Each structure stands twice: as structure tokens, then as C-alpha cells.
Amino acid sequence: MAALSPLKLRVEGMDCGACALKIENAMKRLPGVSDINVSYGQESVALTFDEDRTSALTIKEKIRALGFTPISERKDLVAPRSAPVLSAREPWWRGKKGRLVIFAAAMFGAAFAAAQIEPQWSQWAYSAAAVISIVPFARRAFAGAISGTPFSIETLMSIAAFGAVLIGAAEEAAVVILLFAVGELLETIAAGRARAGIEALIDLVPRVAFRERDGVVERISVDDLALGDIVIVRPGDRVPSDGKILEGFSELDEAPVTGESVPIAKQAGDKVFAGSINTNGELRVEISHVAADNTIARIIHLVEEAQGSKAPMARLIDRFSAWYTPAAMAAAALVIVVPPLVFDADWMTWVYRGLATLLISCPCALVISTPAAIASGLAAGARKGLLIRGGAALEMLGKVRTVAFDKTGTLTLGRPQVTDIVPIVGNEGDVLARAAAVERNTSHPLGIAIVEAATARALDIPASFGGAIAVPGKAVTTRLKDGFASVGSPRYAAEQTAPDESVSRKIVALEEEGKTVVVLLSGKRVEGLLALRDEPREDAAVGIARLNAAGISTVMLTGDNRRTADATAGKLGLVARAELLPEAKLLEIADMKKLGPIAMIGDGINDAPALAAASVGVAMGGGADVALETADAALLRNRVTGVADLIELSQATLGNIWQNIGLALGLKAVFLGTTLFGVTTLWMAILADTGATVLVTANALRLLRLGLSVRHSTERNQ
């Protein structure tokens, strides 16, 4: 069996869902072509093909025959994170559709001039102009018909234009063709505006970097940066790629990446994102991601991937439009033949009205109604650090009735501090040092806090022998010089031994203060207690309040003890479900899903099963890498208010979709009625179709302007 080759083409002139469908149908008919993915949002066609059965040249020629232009080829499918190569946008008059408008206008102008010079030539002049002008569209209609799309807009246009010439309405036929060409050009311009968001992201990354090597600073291309390279970021420069600050202190404007408008203070050891703007001090940064894999590149890839996927609503519209167009053509035929045959009406009148019906029935506006809104919603979210993996997730977010939050690192900062040490055996230093020995290699936030506290006190941490054994949600155990020691929850300690009543009272008192208590055990003997507290995020209460005000139930799922969980939840205004092991969280989510769609908000690492089990999973608090690689959506700003922003964006997008569908079908219904009563002319009919498409696209673009800036501004002022 011959090996399959990947191919990705950037296609000029693909500006709506109907265009993408034409190409997809044509590719399906080529032998040896599979895995076809056509995205009009990206102007791209991705597929695999058997070179022994179909050549790349044949694929390109088939696309050209449909009226599109494959202008570049990408074979980077094995490295999909590479930033897309975008061609410079040409002035409208240099593009193929712009030239068609000029050609159709010239033909109409020539016919008009001829008619003014010699009125008796009028019919012949306009007929010639219409027939010549329709040729490019008729060729595309024929190519589409033999490639699997017989009911295209070009087919409807060609039939209507030739029919109008035959019944003596040649002048209107020429006007209709010109207006159709103008409408296609307007679609191209509108689609270009929708794609501008991705191009703006690409422009965020500088083209050059200042690399320091052997004490010498050299100017190089960002693409030449390698892992571990040291770069100098001067005041006013953009960070060339993701990395870690080695030296320097400055404030970085991360708004281009996360939407955070206030510059963030950064110092040695802090991470920086590609595209961030260094506002004052000079920084030495060690590169941690190459250009093709930095945060901006991953965001671009994620948004492109999301725009290429279809939401359930979009798939429904596609299925509807598949039979809508043939049905509309049949209806136009009935308009032509029924009145003359049944009611002895005038044939020419009803042929004219049937042709107008044919033009009105074009489904372009309906087909584009959903994907245009979804693409704008995804781009608007990306501008504010709200990353959504596709239309399905964006659509589901607007239907969520319950939001479940993890506690540590999600509602809280994820940086717990040791607040109390209660020794039962020895002194505070002994208890803290032995607990740190057990937690030395942990990645859990509580364990990290214990080790940091011991290090800060310069304690002599005992050596451990062998690896630590973790029981999720319960304890960590390791072997020290004098035997096995464990750091676990009070519940785990109660399973191992019966603590003194005074110890139990102390645990209760600490937990009622909102602190998390862990118990140090040596074998089955309690040696001490450590209490830690992780403060809630500053915006957590506001974020929860916004969700509650919207009628969305909020709940905190945590493995922490009930008293600590209730204390934290009480401050924030949500319900707590505590002492949950990972599998118990899954059961809780399954129960809540029975009542309606549920969103799970977690850090993207420990909560991966819960994120996957929810109707939609949202990652936050785990850093850019994790946020971009996990769950259905990610909050780059790590703000709880971002959850409400996501849901509001989804609801705005869903509302926009229904507005678009209403516009598309409503305009057609109005003009269909006026056509049957003889009010609508052919040129009005094509204006109805083109106008609906432009209105739907413009309405979808409103989502880009909505952003969430007003809401963020309100929050900052609170």
C-alpha cells in the first residue's frame, strides 16, 4: 500500500461555509484523497492523498476550477503549532473577485453606453453584456456540479441570468450579475476582517531578538532562537519567546497575551510570555520555548483549530441547507408553472417571478450564520485570554446550569502558608523538619509549603530512604532513619490510631479558622499538627457573585475537611462539598450533570479526570502550558471572574447565532412574499441575498467589538 502524503493549502477566495462545502465535496470525489478538513475561517484545506492515484497538481487544479486560488502550500502538519504563513492582503481591485467586479461593471457600462447611443441596440447590448459577464460564474457552476455541488449559488445565478435574457429582461440580468459580483467582494472583505484577529496575534511576536552568547549580543531572527538561549529584552521591546527571567526587574504589559491591562511586576525566576511588552527595566531571559511552540503560537494554533471544528448548531445548519437549496429550486419551478397552468396566468410574468424566487432562495446567509458567529466569539475570547477549544465548547458554555470549582489553586491562590505548628512529640522545629522530610519530593501545594517553611527556618531536614508512597487525598509516607513517617489528613490519622481528645479539639479549632490541618505520624503515633491556609483569590467572591446573579449554581469540590471547606465557601458565597477523593469528585459531577450541563473549573493537572467528566472543563491556575493543553477552555489570566466572562461570551454568541438565523430567514421570507405579489425585481432579489449575507457577517463581527472590556473595567474599579 502506497504511503499517504499530507498536504495543506492556503486558498484565496474561500469566504463562507458554502465555499468550503464546494471544495470538500470536490476533494471527496478524488481517488486516494482522505482526512479532508476545509476551513474557510483559516482559508485552508488540509488532507492526505495517495500520490499514485492523485497528484498535488490535480488537487490544486480542481480547486482552481471551482473559482478559488491555492496560493501557498504547507507541509507542516507534523508540526501543527508552527505559526501560519499569511500572505499580505492585496487591495480589493487586485484580487480575483475585485477584477470580476471591474469586468462586470465594464460590460454593463459598455452596454449602457451603447443603449444611449442607439436605443434599438439596447436589448442586444445588455444581452451580450449579461452572457459574457456570467461566463466566469457559469464555469464555476459547471465545475461545482461535476464535483458534487450541483445546487450552488453560481448555479442559481446562471439559471436566473440566462432565463432573464431569454424573457427579454437582459438589462436586469446584467445588473444582477454586477450586484452578485459586488456581493461576493463584500463577503471577501468581511471575511478578511474576521481573520484580522489571528493576523494581529501573529504581529505580536517580534521578528528579531537580541541573543547574548559569550558576552556578545547579536541581532538574530526569532526563528533561530533555541532552548536555553539567553536574550536581552530592552525597555519597550516585546519578549521574543516564552522564557524565565535570569536577571533584572521590570513591569511587563501582558495585555496582548492574557488581556490583563495592568502591567505585572516581574523579577528573576518569573516566567514571561512571548509578545509581552517590557515597560521599563532591562531583562536577561532564558528561552524555554522556541518560536513555533511559544504561547502566541499555541494560542494561534488553538484558535485556528477551534474555528475549523464545527459546533452542533453549525452541523445542524449544514444538514438543513443540504436539502434547502434543492427544495427552493423546486419551489421556484412551481412558481413558474403552477399559476399559468392552473390559473391561466401570464407565462412571462411568472417566469420572471420564479427567477426572482430562485435568487432569493440562495442559502449563503443561512450557511454562514453560525460559523461566522462562532469564529468571532472564539477570536473575541482569545483577545481577552479566554481560550476555547472549538464551537462545541463555546456553545455548551452558554447552556451551563452549574459551575463546580476545585479549591486549591482555583478559588485560592494555590500558595498555602504554614500558619501553626503544634508539637505533640519534640518541638516545633522537629515536627516541621520531619514533615518536610516526608514531603521533600512532593508536587502538592501543601507539601511544597511545608518544605518551604522548613527551608526558610534553615532546619536540618532528615534524610529519607527510598521513594515516598502517596495515597491520593489521604497521606504521603516515606522511610526515615528511625522508621516510617507519614503526613496525612486528620481522617487518615484517625484510621491509623485514636488521637488524644486534646489533639482532636485542637484540629477542630484550627479547621474552624479556615485552615487545613495535616498530621505528622511516626508509625501509628501522632507527633504533631501543622495548619496551613491558602488565601482566596482577590476576585473569587466577585466571580462567584456574578455567576449566582446569572442564576447559575456554584459549588466547591474539595478533598479538604468539611470545616475548612465550609469556612472558605462561606466567605465566597457558594456551597461546599468536602472530603472528596478524586473518584468521589467524579461521582458528584455525574450526579450534577443529571440536572443539566455542568462546567468544572480546575488547575488542569490534578483535576484532569473531573475536567474530562464535566460537560465542559475549564483549566486555570496551572500556568500557560497546562492551560493551553488541557480541558475544553482555558483562562490565561487565572481569574475566577473569567468563568463568568466565558459564559457571558457564550451566551452572547448563541444570541448572535439566533439573530443571524432570524435575519437570513426573515429577509428571505419578506422578499419571497413581495416577489410572489410582483413587487420585487430581479436586482432586488439578488440584493436581498447579498444583503442578508453581509448583514449576517457584520452582525457576527459585532462580537469582536463586544470583547469584555466594559466588564473588566468595572471589576478594576470595584
FIDREN-643738 format. One record per residue (C-alpha): y, x, z. Coordinates in pm, whole numbers, plus 50000, padded with zeros to 5 digits. Layout:
BEGIN
YXZ/...
// end
This chain:
BEGIN
500005000050000/503385013649898/505845022050172/508764998450214/512275012650194/515224999150396/518424990550214/521764978350340/524604969150107/528174960050179/529034931349947/532564922949836/533454886549784/530984871150029/533314849050230/531334819050355/527914806950460/527254792250115/527824826649959/525344842250199/522794814950124/523024821649750/522294858549798/519494851650045/517774827349806/518094852249520/516614880649727/513674858849833/512694854849468/512494892149402/508964906549431/508404930949716/511624922049900/511304911750266/513094911850603/516234897850440/519304894950661/522544883650496/525764882150699/528984870050540/530824879850860/529904916250801/529854913250421/526414928850434/522904924450300/520064941950483/516484941450357/513354961750293/511854964949948/508854979249768/510265003849514/507144999949297/507874962949246/511674960049264/514264987649236/517504990549429/519324987949095/517664954249026/518764941649367/522354952049302/522384936748954/521074903749091/523914903349346/526464911349074/525114882848859/525934858849141/529574869749129/529584894849416/530044932349416/527824956449614/530414983449681/528575006949914/525065014250024/523915021850378/520525035850467/521335039550834/519075011650952/517095036851153/520315044151344/521905009751363/524585019951609/526475040051355/529915025451310/530135005650987/531825021250689/534654998450589/536485001850264/540234999950259/541424964350195/542924961649847/545914939749761/544704904849665/545594908949297/543274938849258/540174921049387/537794901949161/538924868049293/542574877749262/542024887548899/540294854048838/543334835748975/545634855748746/543324849248448/543104811648514/546864809548568/547494828448242/545194804948049/546874774448199/550314789348133/549424796247769/548134760647723/551264746547887/553484767347659/551524756447352/551834720047456/555584723547493/555944739947151/553734715046973/552754683847178/549994674346936/548214706447027/548204696947395/544614683547418/543164712747220/545194738647412/544204725847755/540574721247645/540424757247526/542064769547849/539604749648062/536494760447871/537484797247868/538534796848236/535344780248351/533084806548187/533014830848488/532174802148723/529584787548485/527864821448462/527684822948842/526344787148848/523614796348600/522714828148793/522534808149115/520404781048957/517764805348832/517884823949166/517094794249387/520514777949446/520914750749182/523374729749382/526174754749433/529914747949429/530084765949093/527544740948956/529624711649077/532794727548939/531304735048597/529894699948554/533194684248664/535304706548436/533164701648126/532934664448200/536714661848232/537184679247896/534704655447731/536514624247856/539914637547748/541204649548086/541474685547970/544824692048141/543394681348476/540284702248411/542454733348362/544404725548682/541194720248876/539814753948769/543054771648865/543134754349204/539494762849263/540184799549189/543154798749429/540964782449693/538344809849662/541064835949700/542384818650014/538854818750157/538674856150097/541984862150272/540964840350570/537584857450598/539334891150592/541464880750888/538334870851077/536844905251013/540014922851123/538784922951483/535904946351401/538154969051196/540604970351486/537804982051716/536895009851475/540515020951465/540475025351844/538445057251820/540445088051716/539315107551412/539755141751574/539015157551912/540135189652082/536975208052180/537055236852425/534505264152359/534525299152507/538075294152628/539335284652283/540505249252198/539745238851842/540515206951650/537355191151510/536155157851372/534935133451638/531695130151439/530995167151509/531005163051888/527685169752059/526325160652400/527685184252666/530765194552465/533975198652665/537075182052519/540715182952623/542395148752639/546165152752648/548635126652773/548985099952506/545645108552343/542725084752310/539425095852463/537285106552164/533925095752307/532305084852632/532115111852896/532745123653251/535915139753381/535365175953490/538955184353582/542235165953605/543725134053734/545325106553528/545585069353469/543695055753171/544535024052982/541125008252919/542514975952773/541204983652422/537644985252561/537474962652866/540564940652831/541854953553166/545624955253123/546394976553431/545785014353386/542925027453600/543295059353806/540595084753712/539675118353859/536905144453845/533485127953841/534675094753695/533375080853367/535705074853074/535215052752767/535845061252404/539125046252286/540775045952632/544355058952631/545265087852863/548675078653003/549795109953189/547775139953318/545665163053102/541885159053141/538825180753071/535995157352977/532305164652925/530935143552638/527985121352738/527615100952417/528035111452055/530385091651830/527665069251685/526495059352035/529705056052237/530935023852396/533075013452098/530205019351853/527854999052071/530384970852102/530834970451724/527084970051670/526634942551927/529354920351776/528054926251423/524514918351534/525734887351717/527734875051417/524674879951198/522504857851418/522664820251383/523404796051662/521234764751689/524214744051568/524574766551261/520884762951176/521214725151206/524204725150968/522274747050721/519374722450719/521794693350676/523644709650386/520354717250207/519874680550126/523514670050149/524554685349813/521734670249603/522404636949775/526114639949695/525334647249327/523084616949316/525864596149472/528324608749208/525844598648936/525584563849089/529394561249096/529394568748723/526654544848609/526464515548854/529924499148802/529704499848419/526074488248408/526184462548686/529794450448679/530654458548316/533424482148432/535124507548206/532904537748147/535694563548120/537314551948445/534094555248642/533044587948478/536404601748592/535884588448944/532334602048951/533574636548857/536154634849136/533384624649377/531414654949260/534274678249352/534864661749689/531174664949782/531174702949790/529704713450131/531624746350171/533834734450457/530854719450638/528694750550595/531434773550725/532444750951016/530024765651271/529664802551175/533454806551141/534004793551495/531104814051636/532374846051472/535894840451605/534564832551953/532484864251962/535414885451843/537794869252095/535344877152374/534894913152264/538664918452279/538574909052647/535474928752744/533234897852723/530264907752509/527894880552390/524624886352208/524824860551934/525764824751866/522824810352060/524014826452385/527634816652316/526584780752256/524364779452567/527104792652798/529164761452734/526274739252845/525554757253173/525504734453479/524544760653742/525534797053784/523334818854005/524704852054132/522954882354267/524794895454575/524854933354586/526874948554303/527664914654154/529564893854410/530104925254615/531374959354511/527914974754531/529205002254760/527924993355110/529055014755402/527225022255726/529205004355999/526925005456305/524095027756428/522075015056723/519645041656854/516535029757038/515005064557046/517255095257046/520925094056948/522925080656652/522615113656462/518835114056498/518475078256373/520815083756078/519205117055979/515655103055987/516725071955792/518375094455533/515155114655504/513275082755414/515945071155168/516685105555020/515405097554668/516195060554654/518385043554396/519005012854611/522665008654716/521765005955087/519685037655074/522425056354888/524935045655156/522675058455435/522225092455265/525975095055201/526735087055566/524335114055685/525775139155440/529335130755548/528385138855908/526755171555794/523485161655962/520325181855921/518135157855724/514405163255795/512145173155507/509705147655369/506195154355245/505075135554934/506865107954750/508305076854907/506475043754875/508685013254817/507724977354882/510374957554686/512514936254909/510884949455227/510854986755300/510655023155192/508095045755362/507675083455349/505895110455548/507985132655773/506815162455978/505845140956278/504265112356080/505155082755861/508625067355889/509965035555729/513335019655669/512914982555617/514254947855673/514034931256015/511424908155869/509314937955765/509724953256111/508584920456269/505424922156053/504674957256183/505494952856551/507144929956807/510664943456875/512144940057223/514234909057283/517374930257322/516754945656979/516314911356824/519554898956984/521424929156851/520074922856499/521224886556513/524694896556638/525184921956358/523954897956090/526304870756210/529144895156143/528094895255776/526354928855796/523004938755652/520674953755911/517824977955839/515294990156093/514055025956129/510395027056229/508195056356315/504745043056250/504985009156422/507645019156675/511285008656631/513545039356662/516885024256570/519004999756375/521565006356103/524094980055995/525844981455658/528474959955497/529284956055130/532694940155079/533074911754825/534914919154502/538604910554519/538294883554254/534964869054371/536434839454562/538794830954273/535944833154021/533704810354227/536554785654282/537174783353907/533514775453843/533374749654120/536584733453992/534944730453650/532084710653804/529584739353780/527284745054077/527264780554216/524524796854421/523864831954552/520304845054527/519694875054751/516964893554931/519314898155226/518754879955554/519964844255589/522714850555845/524334878355639/523964858155320/525504827155479/528404847655614/529144862255268/528614829255087/530854811155335/533754834555256/533314829654883/532624792354869/529094790054732/525594781754851/523284809954963/519534812354915/518424842555112/515424864355193/514164861454835/511744886954697/512014892854318/509274867854237/510924841954464/514164845554265/512234836453950/510854805054117/514344794954232/515684798953878/512764779053735/513474750553979/517204750053897/516504750553521/514834716653559/518264702253643/520004717853342/520864751253180/521434779353429/523214812753396/522074842253607/524614869353685/523224903053793/523684940553768/521414944153467/518924967453642/517194952553946/517774917153823/516264921253475/513414895853534/515834869853672/518284875753386/515484870353136/514204838853311/517594821253311/518874800253022/521434827852970/521614861053153/524904879153214/524954915853315/527764930653521/528294958153776/525764982153624/528055003053407/528775001853037/525385014652917/523384988953106/525864961153039/525544966552665/521764969152661/520704940652892/520864902952908/522464877952671/526044886552767/527854914352948/531104917553142/532634951853080/535394945453335/532894938353614/534954908753735/533454876953875/536244857453703/534724869553376/531894844453423/534394815653418/536084832253119/532754833252934/532074796652999/535614786452902/535354806752581/532034789952500/533414755352566/536464762852351/534164774952072/531944744052093/535044722152084/536274741551783/532954735951604/533134698351651/536774698551536/535704717451223/532864693451150/535244664251201/537804679950966/535204687450699/533514653450700/536674633650781/538664647050486/535744640850253/535344605250379/539064597750329/539174612549979/535904596049882/537424562349970/540624569349777/538574581749481/536504550149457/539734529849456/541194551749183/543894568449393/542534603949388/542854625549077/540574654748991/543104680349109/543504661449437/539734661849477/539504699549445/542464702849682/540514681649931/537574705549913/539634737649917/542004723650178/539114714350407/537674749350380/541004766050452/541734742250742/538324748350897/538734786050868/542284785151007/541144763351297/538364787951378/540844816751371/542814799551649/540104811751887/541214847551821/544724839051940/543474819952242/541924851252393/542094845952764/545414863052823/547074833652995/544244830753243/544164868053315/547914868453362/547634840053613/544954858553808/547004890353828/549924871053968/547884854454241/
// end
